[in-house]
Amino acid sequence: MVNLGRHILDAILDDEGPQELLTRLADPYWFQAFSCVLGYDWHSSGTTTVTCAVLKEALHPQEHGLAVAGGKGKASRKTPEEIEKIGVAFAWPEETIRALKYASKMSAKVDNTAIQSGYPLYHHIVVMDERGRWTVIQQGLNGEDRTARRYHWLSDHVHSFIVEPHDAIVCDVVKRRVLNMTAGESEGSRRASVDLVNDGPDRLRRRLLAPRPKGQRALREWMDRQGGRGTASVDALVMPRSINWTALKTAYAWKPQNYEELLGMRGVGPSTVRGLALVAELVYGEKPSWNDPVRFSFCVGGKDGVPFPVDRAAYDEIIAVMGNAVEQAKLGKTERINALKRLNGVFGT
């Protein structure tokens, strides 16, 4: 797999250069096609982890002007350390190294915390070129239905880490309700969350946890009554069991200027983000987005109609991409024949 992958990557780099390869890796169709050409099952979560491992082994800074940091599980936590080593190989200034480490941290924080779809991350890589451009590919796993969700980022398209920053989010399942603090319509909730933190944790704690005075009705009672008339919309928000009050005290001391600064702080996790979104809606009326941001699906359908009938247009597009990938690769005769056999096996042509 590494040998075949290296040939394909070399061909793209020779013809198009590092920036084009970064762009293709951020394209879920191309990444899936590349995985299948290497011989991996299209429907397995291992498609992501093994293909990324191939990238890491096949790409070398001195030879390709590209390098990969991160990996699966414990390897993902070594990403900052590996970025520093890559920075030495590329002779980056300290500012570039800091920027790459920040991109790694924030992309993971966004997909693990700002988007709450039930897919905690277990895999994370950053592919970087010698000019400091990057692509992030990371994946989470849902422990209940055992489905995976993959996230693609491209530095050229990231204008904000917290406002719709992805090139693609792919999954077999679209959830009915997903707290998506990166959506454009969540801007009011993001601003209100920052205001709540800057008001101070003591005031926030009173709003969330303080016992009600004698004779005063609970806010939940009002919500239950109003919900039937359509004037309350907080039924999707449930108060988290715990909030990191220490992290909120630290945030209050630092006075974050915007939601990105707040999200990037150590200790601000999913429960804190969810609790702030709840109060932001109850107190300020600022509603977060509950639309699942998935844009692509791993599969193109099945002949038995599961999970849906075959999408012939999508099939044609993927076949064209895969065929082009093989034709442009500098492969030996045996490897070319084997790759084309795998194409035939996948698509039955």
C-alpha positions in Angstrom: 0.0 0.0 0.0 2.8 2.4 0.9 4.7 1.6 -2.4 1.6 2.1 -4.6 0.6 5.2 -2.6 4.0 6.7 -3.0 3.9 6.3 -6.8 0.5 8.0 -7.0 1.6 10.8 -4.7 4.9 11.3 -6.7 2.9 11.6 -9.9 0.6 14.3 -8.5 3.5 16.2 -6.9 5.5 16.1 -10.2 2.6 17.3 -12.3 0.7 19.6 -9.9 2.9 20.4 -6.9 2.3 20.2 -3.1 -0.6 22.7 -3.0 -2.7 20.6 -5.4 -2.1 17.5 -3.3 -3.2 19.3 -0.1 -6.4 20.4 -2.0 -7.1 16.8 -3.1 -6.7 15.4 0.3 -9.3 17.9 1.6 -11.7 16.6 -1.1 -13.7 13.6 0.4 -14.3 12.1 -3.0 -10.6 12.1 -3.9 -9.6 10.8 -0.5 -12.1 8.0 -0.7 -10.9 7.2 -4.3 -7.3 7.1 -3.2 -8.2 4.8 -0.3 -9.9 2.4 -2.6 -7.1 2.4 -5.1 -4.8 1.4 -2.3 -7.1 -1.6 -1.7 -9.0 -0.7 1.4 -12.7 -1.3 2.0 -14.7 1.8 1.2 -17.1 1.3 4.1 -14.6 0.8 6.9 -13.5 3.4 9.4 -10.0 2.0 8.8 -10.2 3.6 5.4 -9.2 6.9 7.1 -6.7 5.6 9.6 -4.8 3.3 7.3 -4.7 5.7 4.3 -3.4 8.5 6.6 -0.7 6.1 7.9 0.3 5.5 4.3 0.5 9.2 3.7 2.7 9.6 6.8 5.1 6.9 5.7 5.2 7.8 2.0 5.8 11.5 2.3 9.2 12.9 3.3 10.1 16.5 3.8 13.4 16.5 1.9 12.0 14.5 -1.0 8.5 15.8 -1.4 8.3 19.2 0.4 5.5 17.7 2.5 5.2 16.1 5.9 2.5 14.5 8.1 2.1 14.8 11.9 -0.3 12.9 14.1 -2.2 9.7 13.8 -4.6 7.4 15.6 -5.1 7.4 19.4 -1.9 8.2 21.3 -0.1 9.2 18.1 -2.6 12.1 17.7 -1.5 13.6 21.0 2.1 13.7 19.7 1.1 16.1 16.9 2.5 19.3 18.5 5.8 17.6 19.1 6.0 16.3 15.6 5.1 19.7 14.1 8.1 21.1 15.9 10.4 18.5 14.4 9.0 19.1 10.9 9.5 22.8 11.5 13.2 22.2 12.0 13.4 20.1 8.8 11.7 22.9 6.8 13.6 25.6 8.6 10.4 27.4 9.6 10.5 30.5 11.8 8.9 30.1 15.2 5.8 32.0 14.1 5.0 29.4 11.5 5.5 26.5 13.9 3.1 28.2 16.4 0.6 28.8 13.6 0.6 25.1 12.6 0.3 23.9 16.2 -2.6 26.3 16.7 -4.3 25.0 13.5 -3.9 21.5 14.8 -5.3 22.4 18.2 -8.3 24.4 17.0 -9.4 22.0 14.3 -9.5 19.2 16.9 -11.2 21.5 19.5 -13.9 22.5 17.0 -14.8 19.0 15.9 -14.7 17.6 19.4 -16.4 20.4 21.2 -18.0 23.1 19.1 -19.8 20.5 17.0 -21.5 18.0 19.3 -22.8 15.1 17.1 -21.7 12.2 19.3 -18.4 11.4 17.5 -15.5 12.0 19.8 -12.2 12.2 17.9 -9.8 9.3 18.0 -7.7 10.1 14.9 -6.0 13.4 13.8 -3.3 14.2 11.2 -2.0 17.4 9.7 -0.4 17.3 6.3 1.9 20.4 5.8 4.0 21.7 2.9 7.2 23.6 3.3 5.4 27.0 2.9 3.2 26.3 6.0 0.0 25.4 4.1 -1.9 22.5 5.6 -4.7 20.0 5.4 -6.3 18.4 8.5 -8.0 15.0 8.3 -9.6 13.7 11.5 -12.2 11.2 12.5 -14.5 10.5 15.3 -16.4 7.3 16.3 -19.9 7.0 17.6 -19.9 4.3 20.4 -23.6 3.6 20.1 -24.1 2.8 16.4 -20.4 2.2 15.6 -20.4 4.7 12.7 -17.5 7.0 11.9 -17.4 10.7 10.9 -14.5 12.2 9.0 -13.6 15.9 8.9 -11.6 17.6 6.2 -9.9 21.0 6.6 -7.8 23.0 4.1 -5.9 26.1 5.2 -6.6 28.0 2.0 -10.3 27.9 2.8 -10.3 28.5 6.5 -11.2 32.1 7.0 -12.4 31.5 10.5 -11.8 28.5 12.8 -15.3 28.9 14.3 -17.5 29.8 11.4 -18.1 27.0 8.9 -14.4 26.2 8.5 -14.6 22.7 6.9 -14.1 21.6 3.3 -16.2 18.5 4.1 -17.7 16.5 6.9 -18.6 12.9 5.8 -20.6 10.2 7.6 -23.1 7.5 6.8 -25.6 9.0 9.3 -27.2 12.4 9.4 -28.3 13.1 13.0 -31.7 14.8 13.7 -30.2 17.2 16.2 -26.5 18.3 16.4 -25.3 21.3 18.4 -23.3 23.2 15.8 -21.7 26.3 17.2 -19.8 26.7 13.9 -22.9 27.4 11.9 -23.5 31.0 10.6 -26.8 31.1 12.4 -25.1 30.4 15.7 -23.3 33.8 15.7 -25.7 35.2 18.3 -25.2 32.3 20.6 -21.4 32.6 20.2 -21.5 36.2 21.2 -23.8 35.6 24.1 -21.6 32.8 25.4 -18.6 35.1 25.5 -20.6 37.8 27.3 -21.7 35.2 29.9 -18.1 34.2 30.6 -17.0 37.8 30.9 -19.9 38.5 33.3 -18.1 36.1 35.7 -18.6 32.5 36.8 -20.3 33.4 40.0 -23.1 35.2 38.2 -23.4 32.4 35.7 -23.5 29.8 38.5 -26.4 31.6 40.1 -28.3 31.6 36.8 -27.8 27.9 36.4 -27.7 26.4 39.9 -29.1 28.8 42.5 -32.2 27.6 44.4 -35.3 29.6 43.6 -36.7 31.9 46.3 -39.8 30.8 48.1 -42.9 31.5 46.0 -41.0 31.9 42.7 -41.8 29.5 39.9 -39.1 27.6 38.1 -38.1 28.6 34.6 -38.5 25.0 33.5 -42.2 25.2 34.4 -42.6 28.2 32.1 -40.7 26.4 29.4 -42.9 23.3 29.7 -46.1 25.4 29.5 -44.9 27.6 26.6 -43.6 24.8 24.6 -47.1 23.7 23.6 -47.7 27.1 22.0 -44.4 27.1 20.1 -42.9 30.0 21.9 -40.1 28.0 23.6 -37.5 26.3 21.6 -35.0 25.0 24.2 -36.3 21.5 24.3 -33.2 20.3 22.5 -30.8 21.8 25.1 -30.3 19.8 28.3 -28.2 21.1 31.1 -24.9 19.2 31.3 -24.2 17.3 34.4 -21.0 19.2 35.1 -19.3 22.4 34.0 -15.6 23.1 34.5 -16.0 26.1 36.8 -12.2 26.4 37.2 -11.8 26.8 33.4 -14.6 29.5 33.5 -12.7 31.3 36.2 -9.6 31.3 34.1 -11.5 32.5 31.1 -13.0 35.3 33.2 -9.5 36.4 34.3 -8.3 36.4 30.7 -11.5 38.1 29.3 -11.8 36.4 25.9 -12.5 38.9 23.1 -14.3 36.4 20.9 -15.6 32.8 20.7 -12.5 31.5 19.2 -10.4 32.6 22.1 -13.0 31.1 24.5 -13.1 27.8 22.7 -9.3 27.5 22.5 -8.9 27.8 26.3 -7.8 24.7 28.2 -10.7 23.1 30.1 -13.4 24.5 27.9 -15.0 21.3 26.7 -18.3 20.0 25.4 -20.2 20.4 28.7 -19.1 24.0 29.1 -20.0 24.9 25.5 -23.4 23.3 25.9 -24.1 24.9 29.2 -23.2 28.4 27.8 -25.4 27.8 24.8 -28.3 26.9 27.1 -28.1 30.0 29.1 -27.5 32.1 26.0 -30.8 31.0 24.7 -32.7 31.2 28.0 -31.4 34.6 29.0 -30.6 36.3 25.7 -32.9 34.4 23.3 -29.9 33.6 21.1 -30.5 30.2 19.6 -27.7 27.9 18.4 -27.9 25.8 15.2 -29.2 22.3 15.5 -28.6 21.3 11.9 -26.2 18.5 11.3 -23.3 19.9 9.2 -22.6 16.7 7.3 -22.2 17.5 3.6 -21.2 14.2 2.1 -21.8 10.5 2.7 -19.2 7.8 2.6 -21.4 5.6 0.5 -23.1 6.0 -2.9 -25.9 3.6 -2.0 -26.5 -0.1 -2.3 -28.1 -2.4 -4.9 -30.6 -3.5 -2.2 -31.5 0.1 -1.5 -29.6 0.2 1.9 -28.9 2.8 3.1 -30.4 4.3 -0.1 -30.6 3.3 -3.8 -27.4 3.6 -5.8 -26.6 7.2 -6.8 -25.3 6.6 -10.4 -24.1 10.2 -10.8 -22.0 9.9 -7.7 -20.7 6.5 -8.9 -19.7 8.0 -12.2 -17.9 10.9 -10.5 -15.9 8.6 -8.2 -15.0 6.3 -11.1 -13.7 9.2 -13.1 -11.6 10.4 -10.2 -10.2 7.0 -9.4 -9.4 6.2 -13.0 -7.7 9.5 -13.4 -5.6 8.9 -10.3 -4.3 5.6 -11.6 -3.7 6.9 -15.2 -1.6 9.7 -13.9 0.4 7.6 -11.5 3.9 6.4 -12.3 3.3 2.8 -11.7 5.0 -0.4 -12.7 3.1 -2.7 -15.0 2.2 -5.2 -12.2 1.0 -2.5 -9.8 -1.1 -0.8 -12.5 -2.8 -4.1 -13.4 -3.5 -4.8 -9.7 -4.8 -1.3 -9.1 -7.2 -1.6 -12.1 -8.4 -5.0 -10.9 -9.3 -3.4 -7.6 -11.2 -0.7 -9.5 -13.1 -3.4 -11.3 -13.8 -5.2 -8.1 -15.2 -2.1 -6.4 -17.5 -1.0 -9.2 -18.1 -4.4 -11.0 -17.1 -3.1 -14.4 
